[in-house]
């Protein structure tokens, strides 16, 4: 993982893609492709990465970026990042469905067009309700005990663990903060995440112990969610 | 043709918005399992076939319209709109207007009402100004494979579904389940259909045993279930449509609105409850493992689902059913999406770029990078840079007494620049200096050569930058990045190979 600092923006990427599709002379450069890949990686929820076959997200990323380079996007997109996020999510579902039915999808098989842009936007009322609920939820999350917040972030948003939270994990596991960050970046499934939170000395190859640990981690998250539920009752 | 209807309490309710119509026609009206042909006078199958011909795929197994070319999309959109206006909307609006339609007593957290029509069309209405509008209209049916359900059974499913999603109070819900259990125990199951009602009622009942009404009704139901043959139970496990449920979850998540996804969650809940009653733990576990990976993608905008999931968890918290895991996954997904609304502290590494962009040589990268500064060849500065870049030449160092090795190793890049009409900066790119080495100081007539290069290089790249004004920036990259001078500079590159 690298520190969160970026120079490419969604708008500059959009301009590069448009120029590339107009002239086919200069495709988006490496930094732009790297920006796109990291943004898409962050859109893929941690639980999906942990549950789906290891190569599926990479394959979905690769074929989606190829599709972006190959097939021009519709012109009338208002919210470019939002549109790409939706299109990528849908692409992942198609890949997952194909994998479930044991079909293979090549870049050539990806659909000819893009998602229609002309869907309706939610009413002002619905948007206001969403925002109010989101604000309340953010407040409740910030009021959680650090251990509860960490356990939920580990499972759902490890890139969002802040320095204080990583330090807490490092202290708990007798690691330096750099070692803790490294352990987090190397944890590629829920079992590995659970070991960052609760090092223990169990053998990853022992299936029964592995199951017990996963169950313990699941129950720990359920406890954290219960506390969040209670906090949400209190937050105005 | 009617397009809206006035509800005495909720006011005017309009039909589906225009842009949702094609998707809902494809997803629900054409869906064979929903049997719209039974409640309308149209030949739905023929309508579906015409649409399938344009789209190029069968509706069966494809819950969503594929992302087709623009031309195909416009053609099929027009047709689907017509099928909506001529058939689908007529049915759901007329049905909704029936005095026997059931309405949810209160709006939910997203300010919506649910309705179940006499012929089992389930409708969700978004309250809004100036008029409320329909978000979806579908026909609930048991999530099974290869079973043909009658209209009476559709009605029973519709009622059970309506009560399950609108009774959020635990005691009211338990009463509904107790009623379902009593209804299901009137006959001993002899078919997969009979067993469906019994297993569903028992599955929910087992999650609510703390309720006296439910636990008392459960006694007889459990006895009946105990008498069901293993053969019938095995046949029954075969009809449970776990894959269809996963497809509905992913299809629901693709929508802009959450109503079809919510219905898929309701179907999943029922299948998990049934699996508990019937002993299909392995299938249920496998389903949950897949479903969790999909549910994790709930968008942050659907955060109302947190309230719904929390209410379901509270309702069933005394049990150890997988249903709790389902709603736990929904809760966790919404929490995760909310956490991800802010900027991350670290960004994941990109690792695919080399597979996506054909491995550019160092030189190609800089040629591409500078191409947008090539300028206009017809302008004075354009002509100056063009002739200046072509003035670079190569040669071997002059032989020196006792220094033969020297001449074998290097070649010289030579240039005799024109009088400085413009500000110029010169860089050379080679493997040792991939970011560019500045040679502007030597770009004068005073020097015999600009630089010496190793003859082993296939070639080196010279980059010449000219401007009418002083060129800012310490490095090649920074010069190209300064916004205020991007319009002023003209850049040309030239590959220089060692002399043959």
Interface residues (C-beta under 8 A of the other chain):
Chain A: X1 X2 X3 X4 X6 X25 X26 X27 X29 X30 X33 X34 X35 X37 X38 X41 X42 X45 X46 X47 X48 X50 X51 X52 X58 X61 X62 X65 X66 X69 X74 X89 X90 X92 X93 X96 X97 X100 X111 X112 X113 X114 X115 X116 X118 X119 X120 X122 X123 X125 X126 X129 X130 X133 X134 X137 X138 X141 X152 X153 X155 X156 X157 X159 X160 X161 X162 X163 X181 X185 X218 X221 X222 X225 X228 X229 X232
Chain B: X17 X18 X19 X20 X66 X67 X68 X69 X70 X72 X73 X109 X110 X111 X126 X127 X128 X129 X243 X246 X247 X250 X251 X253 X254 X256 X257 X289 X290 X292 X293 X294 X296 X297 X299 X300 X301 X303 X304 X306 X307 X310 X313 X325 X328 X329 X331 X332 X333 X334 X335 X336 X337 X338 X339 X340 X341 X342 X343 X344 X345 X346 X347 X348 X349 X350 X351 X352 X353 X355 X356 X357 X360 X365 X368 X369 X371 X372
